[in-house]
Amino acid sequence: MVSTAKVSKYLKGIHFPANKRECVNYARQHDAPEDVMGALSGMPDEDYDSMAGVWHAVGKKR
């Protein structure tokens, strides 16, 4: 289980709206660890308007 703070760390500076692919690619470019990458990869394939939306999607996988 990955924390929202950890997800935020690796998505800091991303511009919203962003879709799942953009979030995953952004985190990868910022050297996110496997747990963060797994959490982002497990999100629904949607557009996210804010970090709160990403947190909600990651939280569903807990």
C-alpha positions, -999 to 999 in steps of 0.1 A, spaced: 0 0 0 15 33 -11 7 66 7 -8 96 -11 22 116 1 45 93 -17 24 94 -49 24 132 -47 62 133 -43 66 117 -77 39 136 -95 50 170 -81 48 195 -109 25 175 -133 0 196 -151 -37 187 -147 -58 176 -163 -37 144 -169 -47 110 -179 -34 77 -165 -7 73 -191 6 108 -185 7 102 -147 26 69 -152 50 84 -176 56 114 -154 63 93 -124 86 70 -144 106 101 -156 110 112 -120 124 78 -109 93 66 -89 98 33 -71 79 1 -79 52 7 -53 43 41 -68 44 28 -103 22 -2 -94 -3 21 -77 -5 44 -107 -6 16 -132 -36 1 -113 -56 33 -116 -86 34 -140 -78 46 -175 -94 80 -170 -85 118 -170 -77 133 -137 -84 169 -129 -63 172 -98 -40 153 -74 -71 146 -53 -85 126 -82 -53 106 -84 -53 100 -47 -89 87 -49 -80 64 -78 -50 50 -59 -70 47 -27 -95 24 -45 -68 -2 -50 -60 -4 -13 
